């Protein structure tokens, strides 16, 4: 027998159940005062000890306060928090979309879309960080993609202010280990740059369909996250530009000091890289089409070696992937492009990359003439000696 729906939470009239988790249920409800449809997130306190009740209530209040302090299009809006009997409730923006976890599972993300999502999330996190809030659980399941492509960061339930007095209970791991930063997973002090690492992991998974670090148990996962470098994304998806490898590498630095200093810096590089990624996407499509009808071929008889499906930026600007994925030297060469697509500067300085010199074509006629002259000279010398 289905459980009966509650009728009301404060001024919010329950319409239907949206979903449920280990801690509570989410309902679709109507704000009877303002006439808008909202989501009601609940947590039941009945049957819990006084200690558990206090802890859950404090965590719930913490989520409401953390989310309410953040005003950004990429962050879910919180309207109100209240209590109805033994149930705490949080009224928030109702989202109609698909969570990122589902999109990754269905392999329905283009690389440019992955960078766009990551850049939007980074901008939302930047605003949270400016308010002194670290999300601490950035993962695909906490990112909703709306039908129009916009993203929303959800669940600030374990977000905490950056205050030295706040400590995690010993032995209690808050967050999802698969998406934690090295300092976070080993229990060391961390700051907003932990969110940057986590978003780097999410971006990696969006681009490749796999997680950069995996383990059969927590100790193995902890070791890999803290000590091993991830395989460059382009080694898994060869069509990705080297520029993407370098951006992901910087976000996944083990040492927080070597990561992006801010989520806004991370977002800026992601936005700048999207044109290159779109060029690569177009090139991949063109190459696929050229395997059937080479570009410029008459009747499809031109040799494949003469096909030229697309022109890439790599033809005008040399940018090689570093032998070491997390090389600081390679990251210093990461270019920033202007809105017009022209190279503006590098991270290391404001100088431009020198354009590679065009390879000179060998004139075969000239080469044959030179060779004949050399042979004639050698023959003359041989006759004179003889």
C-alpha positions in Angstrom: 0.0 0.0 0.0 1.4 3.4 -1.1 2.3 5.8 1.7 -0.2 8.7 1.9 1.1 12.1 0.8 1.4 14.8 3.5 -0.9 17.6 2.8 1.0 20.7 3.8 4.4 22.0 4.9 3.9 25.5 6.2 2.3 27.4 3.4 3.3 24.8 0.8 0.6 22.4 -0.4 2.0 19.0 -1.5 1.1 18.0 -5.0 3.2 14.8 -5.7 6.3 12.9 -4.7 9.4 13.6 -6.8 11.8 11.1 -5.2 13.3 9.8 -2.0 16.6 9.0 -0.6 18.2 7.7 2.6 17.5 10.8 4.6 14.1 12.0 3.3 11.7 12.6 0.5 11.4 15.4 -2.1 7.9 16.6 -3.0 6.5 18.9 -5.7 4.4 21.5 -4.0 2.6 24.8 -4.5 3.4 28.0 -2.7 -0.1 29.0 -1.7 1.0 32.6 -1.0 3.0 33.3 -4.2 1.3 30.8 -6.5 4.6 29.2 -7.7 5.5 25.5 -7.9 8.5 24.5 -5.7 10.4 21.5 -4.5 10.1 20.5 -0.9 13.1 18.6 0.5 12.3 16.9 3.8 14.1 15.0 6.5 12.1 13.0 9.1 13.3 13.3 12.7 10.9 10.7 14.2 12.5 7.6 15.6 15.9 9.2 16.0 17.8 9.8 19.2 18.2 13.3 20.6 21.8 13.4 19.4 20.9 12.3 15.9 18.0 14.7 15.8 20.2 17.6 16.8 22.8 16.6 14.2 20.3 16.3 11.4 18.6 19.5 12.2 21.9 21.4 12.4 23.0 19.9 9.1 19.7 20.9 7.5 19.9 24.4 8.8 23.4 24.6 7.6 22.4 23.6 4.1 19.6 26.2 4.0 22.0 29.0 5.2 24.8 28.0 2.9 22.5 27.9 -0.2 20.7 31.1 0.8 23.9 33.0 0.8 24.6 32.2 -2.8 22.9 34.0 -5.6 23.9 32.7 -9.0 22.0 31.2 -12.0 24.0 28.0 -11.6 23.0 27.4 -8.0 19.6 26.2 -6.9 17.6 29.0 -5.2 16.4 28.3 -1.6 13.1 30.0 -0.6 12.4 28.9 2.9 13.2 26.5 5.7 10.7 25.3 8.3 9.5 22.5 10.5 6.2 20.6 10.4 5.9 18.3 13.4 8.8 15.8 13.3 9.7 16.8 9.7 12.2 19.5 8.7 11.6 20.9 5.2 13.4 23.1 2.8 11.5 24.9 0.0 13.6 25.5 -3.1 13.5 26.0 -6.8 11.9 23.1 -8.7 14.2 21.7 -11.4 13.0 20.0 -14.5 16.0 18.3 -16.1 18.5 15.4 -16.0 21.3 15.0 -13.6 24.8 14.9 -15.1 25.3 11.3 -13.8 22.6 10.2 -16.2 24.0 12.1 -19.2 27.5 10.6 -18.6 26.0 7.1 -18.3 24.2 7.6 -21.7 27.3 9.0 -23.3 25.3 11.9 -24.7 27.7 14.7 -24.1 29.9 16.3 -26.8 33.3 17.6 -25.6 32.3 21.2 -26.1 29.1 20.7 -24.1 31.2 19.1 -21.3 33.4 22.2 -21.2 30.4 24.5 -21.2 28.8 22.6 -18.3 32.1 22.6 -16.3 32.6 26.3 -16.9 29.1 27.2 -15.7 29.6 25.0 -12.6 32.9 26.7 -12.0 31.3 30.1 -12.1 28.6 29.1 -9.6 31.3 27.6 -7.3 33.3 30.9 -7.6 30.4 32.8 -6.2 30.0 30.3 -3.3 33.7 30.5 -2.6 33.5 34.3 -2.5 30.8 33.9 0.2 33.2 31.7 2.2 31.3 28.5 1.3 33.0 25.3 0.0 30.6 22.8 -1.5 32.7 19.7 -0.6 30.6 17.2 -2.6 30.9 18.3 -6.3 29.9 15.2 -8.3 27.7 14.4 -11.4 24.8 13.5 -9.2 24.8 17.0 -7.7 24.7 18.8 -11.0 21.4 19.1 -12.9 21.3 20.0 -16.6 18.1 21.7 -17.7 16.4 21.3 -21.1 17.8 24.7 -22.3 21.4 23.6 -21.4 21.7 25.6 -18.2 23.1 23.9 -15.2 22.3 23.9 -11.5 24.5 22.9 -8.6 22.5 21.1 -6.0 22.8 19.8 -2.4 24.9 22.1 -0.3 24.1 19.8 2.6 27.7 19.3 3.6 28.8 22.8 2.5 30.6 24.6 5.4 31.9 28.1 6.0 35.6 28.5 5.7 36.2 28.8 9.5 39.2 27.3 11.4 36.9 26.3 14.2 34.9 23.9 12.0 36.3 20.4 12.1 35.0 17.1 10.7 34.3 14.4 13.2 37.1 12.0 13.4 36.5 9.0 11.1 33.5 10.7 9.4 34.1 11.1 5.7 31.8 13.8 4.4 31.4 13.8 0.6 31.8 11.2 -2.1 35.4 9.6 -2.1 35.4 9.1 -5.9 35.3 12.9 -6.4 37.4 14.1 -3.4 40.6 16.0 -3.6 43.8 14.4 -2.3 43.9 16.6 0.8 40.2 15.9 1.5 40.3 12.2 1.1 43.3 11.8 3.5 41.8 14.1 6.1 44.0 17.1 5.8 42.9 20.7 6.0 41.4 22.0 2.7 39.9 25.0 1.2 37.9 26.1 -2.0 40.6 24.4 -4.2 39.2 21.0 -3.2 36.1 21.9 -5.1 38.3 22.8 -8.1 39.9 19.3 -8.0 36.5 17.7 -7.7 35.2 19.6 -10.7 38.3 18.5 -12.6 37.3 14.9 -11.9 33.8 15.6 -13.1 35.1 17.2 -16.3 37.4 14.3 -16.9 34.5 11.9 -16.7 32.3 14.0 -18.9 35.0 14.0 -21.6 36.1 10.4 -21.4 33.2 8.5 -19.9 35.5 7.0 -17.2 36.8 8.2 -13.8 40.5 9.0 -13.7 40.8 7.2 -10.3 39.1 4.0 -9.3 39.6 1.4 -6.6 38.1 -1.7 -5.2 38.1 -0.2 -1.7 38.7 3.1 0.0 42.4 2.5 0.8 43.2 1.7 -2.8 41.1 4.7 -4.0 42.8 7.0 -1.5 46.3 5.9 -2.6 45.5 6.5 -6.3 43.9 9.9 -5.7 46.8 11.0 -3.4 49.7 9.7 -5.4 49.0 8.7 -9.1 48.6 11.0 -12.1 45.6 10.5 -14.3 45.9 9.4 -17.9 45.5 12.5 -20.2 42.0 12.7 -21.6 43.3 12.8 -25.2 44.8 9.4 -24.7 41.3 8.1 -24.3 39.6 10.4 -26.7 42.3 11.2 -29.4 40.2 14.0 -31.0 40.5 16.2 -27.9 43.0 19.1 -28.4 46.1 19.1 -26.2 44.8 22.3 -24.7 42.1 20.3 -22.9 44.8 18.0 -21.4 46.6 21.0 -20.0 43.5 22.5 -18.4 42.4 19.3 -16.8 46.0 18.7 -15.6 46.1 22.0 -13.8 42.7 21.3 -12.1 43.9 17.9 -11.0 47.2 19.0 -9.4 47.9 17.0 -6.2 49.3 20.1 -4.6 46.5 22.7 -4.1 49.1 25.5 -4.6 49.6 24.3 -8.2 45.9 24.2 -9.1 43.8 27.0 -10.3 43.9 29.6 -7.6 40.1 30.3 -8.1 37.1 28.6 -9.7 36.7 31.8 -11.8 40.2 31.3 -13.3 39.2 27.7 -14.1 36.0 28.9 -15.8 37.9 31.5 -17.8 40.2 28.8 -19.3 37.4 26.5 -20.0 35.4 29.2 -21.9 38.6 30.1 -23.9 39.2 26.4 -24.9 35.7 25.8 -26.2 36.3 27.2 -29.7 39.3 24.9 -30.2 37.2 21.9 -29.0 34.5 22.8 -31.5 37.0 22.9 -34.3 38.2 19.5 -33.3 34.6 18.2 -33.2 34.0 19.6 -36.7 37.2 18.0 -37.9 36.3 14.6 -36.5 33.0 14.8 -38.4 34.7 16.0 -41.5 37.2 13.1 -41.3 34.4 10.6 -40.9 32.7 12.1 -44.0 35.9 12.1 -46.0 36.3 8.3 -45.6 33.3 7.9 -48.0 33.7 10.9 -50.3 37.0 12.8 -50.1 36.6 16.5 -50.1 37.3 17.9 -53.6 37.2 14.5 -55.2 35.5 14.2 -58.5 33.3 11.1 -58.6 35.0 10.0 -55.3 38.2 8.9 -57.1 40.7 11.2 -55.5 43.3 9.4 -53.3 42.6 9.6 -49.6 46.0 11.3 -49.1 44.8 14.3 -51.0 41.7 14.9 -48.9 41.7 17.9 -46.6 38.6 17.8 -44.5 39.3 20.7 -42.2 41.9 23.3 -41.1 42.8 23.3 -37.4 44.3 26.0 -35.2 47.3 23.7 -34.7 48.3 24.5 -38.3 49.0 28.1 -37.2 50.0 27.7 -33.6 52.2 24.9 -32.3 51.0 23.4 -29.1 52.4 20.0 -28.1 51.1 17.9 -25.2 53.6 17.5 -22.4 55.3 14.1 -21.9 54.2 14.4 -18.3 50.5 15.1 -17.9 50.9 17.3 -14.8 54.0 19.2 -16.1 54.2 22.7 -14.8 56.3 23.6 -17.8 53.6 22.5 -20.2 51.0 24.4 -18.2 53.0 27.6 -18.6 52.4 27.4 -22.3 48.7 27.1 -22.0 47.3 29.8 -24.4 44.5 32.3 -23.7 42.6 33.3 -26.8 40.8 36.5 -27.4 37.1 36.7 -28.2 38.0 36.9 -31.9 40.0 33.6 -31.6 43.4 35.3 -31.9 46.2 34.3 -29.5 46.5 36.9 -26.8 48.9 35.7 -24.2 50.1 32.7 -22.2 49.8 31.9 -18.5 53.5 32.3 -18.1 53.7 35.9 -19.5 52.0 38.2 -22.0 54.2 37.2 -24.9 52.8 35.6 -28.1 53.8 32.2 -29.3 56.1 32.4 -32.3 54.3 31.0 -35.4 56.0 27.8 -36.6 57.9 28.3 -39.9 56.2 26.8 -42.9 58.0 23.8 -44.2 59.7 24.5 -47.5 58.7 22.2 -50.4 61.6 20.5 -52.1 61.9 21.4 -55.8 62.7 18.1 -57.5 63.9 19.7 -60.7 66.3 21.9 -58.8 67.5 18.9 -56.8 68.1 16.9 -60.0 70.1 19.7 -61.5 72.3 20.0 -58.4 72.9 16.3 -58.3 73.9 16.3 -62.0 76.3 19.1 -61.4 77.9 17.2 -58.5 78.2 14.0 -60.5 79.8 16.0 -63.4 82.3 17.6 -61.1 83.2 14.2 -59.6 83.7 12.8 -63.1 85.9 15.7 -64.1 88.1 15.2 -61.1 88.4 11.4 -61.8 89.5 12.2 -65.4 92.0 14.7 -64.3 93.5 12.3 -61.8 93.6 9.5 -64.3 
